């Protein structure tokens, strides 16, 4: 019996470079030979909106991002990272504090965590809630999937179409069906930050 410890085989990683939503949308659309008009029709958006997103003049809401990904038949994270996917097992991925790619929508500022190498069945965001009233938020958002939020800072109010608004404080958590209209607004004295987990 040998006392030598055999190191695990080296696994080739495929790091994925973060880019803007618009840049990645344009690259993915071009890869598939789709025109802006075709992309608009497939995603239920207007051609003008697609053009403005691609050129960095419009920040899409999260539900629009989900619809764009569905139209392209890709994981939502591909709109944050566009590169070759790795199908490795036994993987791990790391995001240092403040180092995740950031996308700001009209309602939230999302920092995507730990999604730089492989596709996962879920996405995790460190999210700053930008709106302070439901009137400012606008129409409730809905899309496929499931979500869970955990309040990390401040206080939020969660609006859903079938329930009365619910206030959550630090360490409170809520899970819900993403197809139900929903909105999260900041209601405390300081900006609210939540850990947001959703199926991809």
N, C-alpha and C positions, 0 to 999 in steps of 0.2 A: 504494500500500500504506500503510495507516495504522499508526502506532506505538502507537495507543491499545489498551490491554489491556481487553478486554470482561470484566467480572466475571461469574462464573457466576450463573445465575438463582437468586433466593432460593427456598428450599424451605421450605414450611410444616412445622414440626415439630409432633408431637403428644406432648408430654411426658406421661409416665405416672406417676401418683402411687402411691407405695408404701403398702401397708396391711398389716394383720395377716392371717395365713392365714385365721383365723376370719371376719373381716369380709369378706374377698374371697370366701370359700367361700359365705357366706350371700348375698352380692350375686349371684354367678354362679348359684347354685341358684334364687334368686327370679326372676332374669331368664328362666330357662327354665321357670318355673311348676312346679318340682318340690317335693314335700313332703320333709320330713326322712326319712320312711319310704321314699320312692321313691329318694332319694339314697343311703340306706343300702343298699338292695337292689342298685342299679346299681354301687356301689363295693365291695360285699362287706364293708362295715363295719356296725356296729350303729347303730341310730337314736340310742341314748344317746351313743355316741362322736361321731357327727356333731353332736349338740346341744352336747356339751361342747367340741368344737373350735370351733364357731361362737361360743360364749360365752367363749372364751379360757381354759377350765378344763382343756384337754387339748392337749398338743403332739404332733402326729402325727409318726410316723417318716417318713423320705423315701419309703419304698416305699408308705406310705399316701397321701402327697401325690401320688405318681404315679398311684395308682389313682383318687383323687378327680378328678384332671385328666382321666384317660381317661374316667371316667363322665360328666363334663361336656363331653367332646369339645373340650377346650381345651389349649393348651400349658401345661406345668408353671408357666412364669413368670407366667401369669395368676393363680395363687394367691398370688404375691408382689405383682404389679401387676394391678389390674383397671381397664382404661380402653380407649379406642378404640385399635386397632392401626394402625400406619402401614405401608404397603406401598411405602415409598420405596426407590429405588436410590441408590447413592452415599452411603449414610448413614455416620455414625459415632456412637459413644456413649461417655460418659466416666463413670467413678466415681472420685471423690477418695478418698484413704486414709481408711478408716473410715466412709464415707458410704453404703455400700450397705445395703439393707434386710436386717435380721437376723432369722432364724427359728431358734429353738432347739428341737431335737428331743431325745428321751431320750438319743441317742447322739452327736449332733454339734451344733455351733453354726455355722450357715451364714450367710455374708454374700454375697448375690448381687451379682455384678459386671457392669457394662456391659450392662444390659438395660432401660434406662429409656425407650427410644423405639420400637424395632422388634422384631419377632419374629425370632429367630435359630434356626438348626438345632441349636444347642448352648447349654448353660448353663455358666457358670463361677462357682464359689464359692470364697471364701477360708474355709476350714473349720477350726475348732478341734475336735479329737477329745476328747470328754468322758470316755469310759470307759477304764479301765486294765486290764481283764481280760475275757476272752471270756464268763465266767460273768456278769459285770455287764452285758455287752452284750445277752445274750439270744439269741433266734433269729436266724439269718442272714437278711439281707434279700435280696430278689430282685424285679426288675421289668424291663420292656422297656428295650432300649437298650444303649449301650456307655459305658464310663467310662474315664477316665485320671486318675491322681493323681500329684502331684509333691510330695515332702516339702520344706517350707520351713523348718520348725523342729522340733527334737526328733527322736524316733525312733518309728516305728509298726510294728505287726505286722498283716499283712493275712491274714485267714482266708478261704478259699474252699472250697467243698464238694468239689472234685475234686483239691485240691493241699494239700501240707503248708503250715503257716503260714510266711510269708516276712517277714523283717525288712527295713525300708527306713530309710535314714538321709537326712540333708539332701542334696537334689539327686537322690536316687534316684526312679525313676518306674516305674509299673506301669499297664498297660491291661488291661481284661477285659470280658467279656460280662456285662451287668447281670443277665441271667436266671439266672446261676449264683449260688447263695447266697454272700453276701460280708459281711464286717465288717472295720472298721479300728479298732484300739485303740492307745492311747498306751502306750509301754513305756519311754520314756526318763526322765531325771531332770527334765525340764522339760515343760510342756504341749506337745503336738504340734500343729502347724498345717500343713495341706496345701492346695495348689491342686487343686481337684476340678473336672474337666471332664466333662460328660455330655451325651449327645444328649437333646434335649428332645422 
